[in-house]
Amino acid sequence: MKKHNRTICPVFFITGLLVLTLVLQACTASLKKGHAQGPKTYQITLDGWFDDYRRSYLIHIPKGYAPEKALPLVVVIHGAFDTAKGMEKFSGFSLLADREGFAVLYPNGIGIMGFLQHWNAGHCCGKAAADNWDDVGFVAATIQDSSARIKIDPDRIYMVGFSNGGMLTYRFAAERGDILAAAAPMAASIGGKPSHDTPEWHIPKPKVPIPLIVFHGADDDDVPVEGGISRYRKNTRSYWSVERSMDFWASANGCTTRAADQNIRDGFVQVTSWTGCGDGNEIVLYLLKGWGHIWPGRYFTSPLEETHPLKNFDAAEIIWEFFKRHFNKH
């Protein structure tokens, strides 16, 4: 069975990503307040400075947008060394938004010349964590700014993040969960440390309980499902296990029962649920057999062989169905 982990040359990847970013940015419209039209993705640069940087985000307005109707908002956070535009491309959320009628916000991390962008998730990653950038504050500011440009339903704001972005999603849900109705971290961990000689860090006790749907590849070599040292990076960076991360949130949400695992897709997907959680703050974990550190969506699953159990598996669809069940009760 082929493992779906990253096997790309960093030099060619970075060069190609820079060229693609510049081309895509040139084709991205700018949104003035009160002038939104859909379907279209707009690029916004926030007023002011964040950690000595000008910060930006993309926002996708769905097909059939009506200014007088409040929209649900899904915030989708890219991983390290990715971009908002890259995340829009492979996550599939903008296409889904056009069909389902919600807006999508894609924040940009800080990087160099539009690439190598990453986030401060506490224990990860890089310069962002070392310099303690306020990325929680920045993402909150993008939500506020987008809500001033289009009409957003404050009770239906959700967050999705992949890898380093998933770690920031965990952190945001713990520190600013009052803003969110639900969250979906992917390929992430709530704690760890960058090296043996640095102190361990994990997210604080959540201020409020929040429904979570989590995805992780069983063959993830970057953020191992069992925790510990990252095999992909071949250094001393380590992470909390998925089980430890889930137990942390189950306790925070007041969940009393871990239901029996369900196996779908010919046993390639194991679904675990925690029930009895206070005020409906359920937790669901999707563990994908034979899958590595890569977004589990159609961009990557549609090219699989027709007989592959994960053919056309689409996490975005599953996440949105989960989100639709939840409204902000805080």
SVG drawing of the C-alpha trace seen along z (x, -y; Angstrom):
<svg xmlns="http://www.w3.org/2000/svg" viewBox="-32 -51 51 55">
<polyline fill="none" stroke="black" stroke-width="0.4" points="0.0,0.0 1.4,-3.3 1.7,-5.8 0.5,-9.3 3.3,-11.3 5.2,-14.3 8.1,-13.3 8.8,-16.6 12.0,-18.5 12.0,-21.6 13.9,-23.8 11.6,-23.1 8.5,-23.2 9.4,-26.6 10.3,-28.1 7.1,-26.8 5.0,-28.0 6.5,-31.5 5.7,-31.8 2.2,-30.3 1.5,-32.7 2.5,-35.8 0.3,-34.7 -2.7,-33.9 -2.4,-37.1 -2.4,-39.1 -5.7,-37.5 -7.3,-38.0 -9.8,-40.8 -9.8,-43.4 -13.0,-43.8 -14.3,-47.2 -16.8,-47.4 -20.4,-46.9 -19.3,-45.8 -19.2,-42.0 -20.3,-39.8 -20.3,-36.1 -18.9,-33.7 -15.6,-35.4 -12.5,-35.3 -11.2,-38.7 -7.8,-39.5 -7.9,-41.8 -4.9,-43.6 -5.8,-44.6 -5.3,-48.1 -2.4,-48.5 0.4,-46.1 0.5,-42.8 3.9,-41.8 5.5,-44.4 4.0,-42.9 1.1,-43.9 -1.2,-40.9 -3.7,-39.7 -6.4,-37.1 -8.7,-35.9 -12.4,-35.7 -14.6,-33.7 -18.1,-35.0 -20.5,-32.2 -22.6,-32.0 -26.0,-33.7 -24.7,-36.0 -27.4,-38.5 -26.0,-41.4 -29.1,-41.3 -28.7,-37.7 -26.3,-36.7 -23.9,-33.9 -22.2,-31.2 -18.4,-31.7 -15.8,-28.9 -12.2,-30.0 -9.7,-27.7 -6.1,-27.9 -3.2,-26.7 -0.3,-24.6 3.4,-25.7 5.0,-26.8 1.6,-27.0 -0.6,-30.0 -4.2,-31.0 -4.5,-30.6 -2.9,-27.2 -5.3,-26.2 -8.3,-27.4 -7.2,-25.3 -6.7,-21.9 -9.2,-22.1 -12.2,-22.4 -14.0,-24.7 -14.8,-27.5 -16.4,-25.1 -18.4,-23.6 -19.4,-27.1 -20.8,-28.0 -23.1,-24.9 -24.0,-25.3 -24.1,-29.1 -21.5,-30.0 -18.4,-32.3 -14.9,-31.1 -12.0,-33.0 -8.4,-32.0 -5.9,-33.9 -2.2,-34.2 0.6,-33.4 3.8,-35.4 6.5,-34.3 9.0,-35.6 7.9,-37.1 4.5,-35.4 5.8,-31.9 7.2,-29.9 4.2,-31.2 3.5,-29.7 1.8,-30.2 2.5,-30.4 0.6,-27.5 2.5,-27.6 4.7,-24.6 5.1,-25.0 6.3,-26.4 9.6,-28.1 10.1,-31.8 6.4,-32.4 6.5,-30.4 10.1,-31.5 9.1,-35.2 5.6,-34.6 3.6,-36.2 0.0,-36.8 -1.6,-34.7 -4.7,-34.0 -5.2,-37.8 -4.6,-38.1 -7.1,-35.4 -9.7,-37.0 -9.0,-40.3 -9.7,-38.8 -13.0,-37.5 -13.9,-40.9 -12.7,-42.6 -14.6,-40.2 -17.7,-40.7 -17.5,-44.4 -17.4,-43.8 -20.1,-41.2 -23.0,-40.1 -21.8,-37.2 -23.9,-35.2 -22.0,-35.4 -23.6,-32.2 -22.2,-30.2 -18.5,-30.9 -16.4,-27.7 -12.7,-26.9 -10.7,-24.3 -6.9,-24.0 -4.3,-21.6 -1.0,-20.7 0.5,-23.9 -2.8,-25.5 -4.6,-22.6 -2.4,-23.3 -3.4,-27.0 -7.0,-25.8 -6.7,-23.9 -5.1,-26.9 -7.7,-29.3 -10.5,-27.0 -9.0,-26.9 -8.3,-30.6 -11.1,-32.2 -13.6,-29.4 -16.4,-31.8 -16.2,-33.1 -16.6,-29.6 -19.6,-27.3 -17.3,-24.3 -13.8,-23.5 -12.0,-20.9 -8.2,-20.4 -6.4,-18.1 -3.0,-16.3 -2.2,-18.3 -1.5,-18.1 -2.3,-20.2 1.1,-20.0 4.8,-19.1 8.2,-20.7 10.6,-21.7 13.6,-20.0 14.8,-18.0 16.2,-21.0 13.1,-23.2 10.1,-23.0 6.9,-21.2 4.0,-23.4 0.3,-22.6 -2.8,-24.6 -4.4,-26.0 -7.6,-24.7 -10.4,-25.8 -12.3,-28.8 -15.5,-27.2 -16.4,-23.8 -16.6,-23.5 -17.7,-20.7 -14.7,-19.2 -14.2,-16.9 -10.7,-15.8 -8.9,-14.0 -5.5,-12.3 -3.6,-9.9 -2.6,-6.6 0.7,-6.8 1.5,-10.4 5.3,-10.6 5.3,-14.3 2.9,-14.4 2.7,-10.7 -0.6,-9.5 1.1,-7.8 3.0,-11.0 6.6,-11.5 9.4,-12.4 8.5,-13.5 9.9,-10.8 9.7,-13.1 11.7,-15.9 14.4,-13.6 15.2,-16.0 14.1,-16.2 10.7,-17.9 8.0,-15.9 4.2,-16.0 1.5,-14.8 -0.4,-11.8 -3.8,-12.0 -5.2,-10.0 -3.8,-12.4 -5.1,-15.4 -8.6,-13.8 -8.7,-12.9 -7.8,-16.5 -10.7,-17.8 -13.1,-15.1 -12.4,-16.2 -12.8,-19.9 -16.1,-19.2 -17.4,-17.1 -17.8,-14.0 -18.7,-10.8 -18.7,-8.1 -16.3,-7.0 -18.5,-5.0 -17.4,-1.9 -15.3,-2.6 -17.1,-2.4 -15.2,-1.3 -16.2,-2.6 -14.7,-2.6 -13.8,1.1 -12.1,0.5 -9.8,-2.3 -11.5,-4.9 -12.1,-4.4 -14.6,-6.8 -14.6,-7.3 -17.1,-9.4 -17.3,-10.8 -20.9,-11.3 -22.6,-12.6 -20.8,-15.9 -22.2,-19.0 -24.7,-21.0 -24.1,-18.9 -20.4,-19.6 -19.6,-16.3 -16.2,-15.1 -15.5,-12.9 -12.2,-11.5 -11.6,-10.2 -8.4,-8.0 -7.4,-7.2 -5.5,-4.0 -2.6,-4.2 -2.8,-8.0 0.0,-10.4 0.5,-14.1 -1.7,-15.3 -5.1,-16.9 -7.8,-14.1 -9.8,-15.7 -10.7,-15.2 -7.7,-17.1 -5.6,-14.2 -8.1,-11.3 -9.8,-11.7 -6.6,-10.5 -6.6,-7.2 -7.4,-4.0 -11.1,-3.4 -11.0,-0.4 -9.2,-2.3 -11.3,-2.6 -10.4,-6.3 -11.3,-7.2 -13.0,-10.6 -13.0,-10.8 -13.7,-14.4 -13.1,-15.7 -14.6,-19.2 -18.0,-17.6 -17.9,-15.6 -16.7,-18.7 -19.5,-20.9 -22.2,-18.3 -20.8,-18.3 -20.7,-22.1 -24.3,-22.4 -25.4,-20.7 -23.8,-23.3 -24.5,-26.9 -22.6,-29.1 -24.3,-28.8 -21.8,-30.9"/>
</svg>
